[in-house]
Amino acid sequence: QMEKALAEGEFIAYYQPKYSTKEQKLIGAEALVRWRRSDGIIVPPYQFVPLFERNGFINKVDRYMFELVCRQQMRWLKQGLIPVPISVNMSRMCLYDPHIVDEYIGVLNGSGLSAAYIKLELTESAFFENISIMNNVIEALHKVGIKVLMDDFGTGYSSMMMLKNVAIDVLKLDKSFVDDIGDDRSEKIISNIIYLAHSLQIELTAEGVETAAQFEFLKSVGCDYIQGYYFGKPQPAEDFAALLQKEFYDGSDAGADKKG
């Protein structure tokens, strides 16, 4: 079913908002793939992403999602909305395609979108497999202004070495750390990760933030950005467009409104 689904546009993007921790302002989003079948049923990612990673089809889906988000951002611009940067996931499988960066840059240039409105996320595990390839990819993306995020930071075994050797722009602190907020040792680890990242001029986003206590702690230790159900669930493009309208045109602070 996968080739037919791709050809018929059944893969769509849901956008999960990212907020600045200090001001609680909308500063971006992550585009998450969803499979909406022709009968309207949404297939959850855990039912197809692992399979696509095993059979290599994830490369086509990732490239499609990148193009879809670029086009969507241009539509919002033409509608007069002020878009925020959207990050798109790139599987580690893509890195073994020697033409992948040129293809992505070609898609970006073809869409007419500024690189300021698009970012790429790679999981921490992707950085371990071939540092040389990763550095070449990041250098090429940086040359055209595309920033790179390291997703799931802290789940691997060589995180500190990665920070030393790879010029990433943003760390995304894995949800497993956020879940342990309240534990003294875990909070000390989070505080020191943030301190280390900032000392290397790397920004930090905390994933999976779901409670007020988690948010308040992350704010107190200087975490830059927040992503999670506490501020917003993944949502279809039309709902995210309404959020952009509310945030930038209605004079309201969506995050502050929701949380008081």
Secondary structure, DSSP 8 states (H G I E B T S, - for coil): -HHHHHHTT-EEEEEEEEEETTT--EEEEEEEEEEE-TTS-EE-GGGTHHHHHHHSTHHHHHHHHHHHHHHHHHHHHHTT-----EEEE--GGGGG-TTHHHHHHHHHHHHT--GGGEEEEEEHHHHHH-HHHHHHHHHHHHHTT-EEEEEEETSSS-HHHHHHH---SEEEE-HHHHHTTTSHHHHHHHHHHHHHHHHTT-EEEE----SHHHHHHHHHTT--EEESTTT---EEHHHHHHHHHHHHHS---HHHHHH-
